[in-house]
């Protein structure tokens, strides 16, 4: 692995830094505490993403023929890192450019691409993903939401839970069961959120306003053309999507920025002279670097055109460990940050406490690592 950035990559990162400095409002750090799915931040994200799009900085890693710049995965990584260091002003739209769009490009019909890709590329679309269900959590193979084909439409009944952005989303990337086969019986529907038969209920949360929801589908009808891919193809599509999702969320960059900010705040107070504080900070820094290098190893393979599999869960879990430890460090040594004394650290804490839940629970990542990477047996011998 080459740890040196090329001059072009360094210039791209500086361009992003300059854009963020010129674009974000002066009170951004405090404003960002509203949460990525709050109405206020969602409205701001549409304006912000529109400005990114005008500068060709929203989807630069997409193919040119789709409206991108055809840049490589390293540029995508640099873009994501700088956005997360800033507190992710793209809000829920980070999901669009990281994995919704690329998945549409790979698996969508021409009609679906024409309908959904332009709003994403222009920064005016918000999606939610209908994955987890009560009693299923991150175990997607056990989902029970059922879609039955009736002539030219599907009738859907079921429930989703922990659905981020559902309260304001335009479209749901909905996983549902079209047959009883555990994995091959799962299909995907692209569902407008204003479809009759959908009910959204917000779940109170510690991470901000309006972030997670229950979503109910009661005799909801969508046209047959809403099917994404083929019936039973969801497992293949989701495997492709989740690699993009997990590597497109470099939470380690925000964690390291928060750690550096915390250390600078501790120095004037004299606490940095404590060996215990410095050792704890070093452990946090080591975890952040471990997460970064694990992610970079995956990006190196992606840039080489290699297929990425379950090893992405190792990078994901390393990031979870870094996020949690930095959040604990702040609580231990700068607890006043949670009372609004240090808005940036509070913003990180809000995002850090859900690092092991969003994009797949940490326990599920460990199971994937055990079975698919380490090849451990599922049952004791």
Secondary structure, 3 states (H helix, E strand, C coil): CCCCCCHHHHHHHHHHHHHHHHHCCCCHHHHHHHCCCCHHHHHHHHHHHHHHHHCCCCCCCCCHHHCCCCCCHHHHHHHHHHHHHCCCCCCCHHHHHHHHHHHHHHHCCHHHHHHHHHHHHCCCCCEEEECCCCCCCCCHHHCCCEEEEECCEEEEEEEECCCCCCCCCCEEEEEEECCCCCCCCEEEEEEECCCCCEEEEEECCCCCCCCEEEEEEEEEEEEHHHEECCCCCHHHHHHHHHHHHHHCCCHHHHHHHHHHHHHHHHHHCCHHHCHHHHHHHHHHHHHHHHHHHHHHHHHHHHHCCCCCCCCHHHHHHHHHHHHHHHHHHHHHHCHHHHHCCCHHHHHHHHHHCCCCCCCCCHHHHHHHHHHHHCCCCCCCC
